[in-house]
Amino acid sequence: MVLLAMYRQIKEKFYMRFYRQTSFSRQIILTTVVLGLILFGLVAYQLHNLQGFRVTSTNPAINNVATVSPFFDVIFNKRLASSNLSVYPNSPFIKSLKISNEELNISLVGPLNIGQTYTITIVSIYDYRGDHIVNKKISFVPKNIPTYSLPIDQQQLLLLQQIPQTPSKANITFLGTDALENYGVTAAQINNLEQALFNYKQLAQTVSIDTSSIAVTPHNPTSSNNSSIINFNVSIDGNSLKARIDYSQITNLRLYLYDIQNGNLLFDSGTII
């Protein structure tokens, strides 16, 4: 009996020690796995950033552009900023530009000439962190590819383009207007500015503000006009104009457009409230 009792005590101590060691080992393994995953994520994130801001591909591929391709998308490895975009040429074969996450969507004016080399120069483009690319050239030579052989996304857009559309501000791509918020222009006033630009040219495809040209006119304390004034250059489907906005309160805005060569007034929106 004494030997049996001693055996049971030894057995219980052994199992308790083994269980504690096993439990401790499991905790070490679990902690090691979690720390390893965190370290892997950090390394992957750093490697992604060290790659730098760059073009990863195009859609369609540069060797598969058709004479009737309705668009040419340039795809980057990072999300793009919507301001400070400059692309050359802004005509005649480029219809409009649009930023969509990591993509620069370029609408083309077709049909393109078969066998001719077309070159798009991205003069300036920024990612969401402020990194930028300058003077990136992309060239392609269109091929004679039947419409039914195009990828489905190109076929669908070509069909959509054949349907007459009612002019709408929503059909215009506005670039750089959000930069005016840095100068005290409210979101409501920016919306009214876009409405005024639509009123000037309802069938416009792309309206782009040169954000480097934005200049605030100091307010004259002796003037009875309480409006603030900003001048800037704006491109409407490749046509450069000088612009001035007078804005006050939260919504009021008035747009003036001038010939960039002789300064003649081309358009006065009147006050939009």
Summary of the structure (lengths in Angstrom):
residues: 273
radius of gyration: 30.3
end to end distance: 100.9
largest distance: 116.6
contacts: 735
relative contact order: 0.10
helix: 32%
strand: 36%
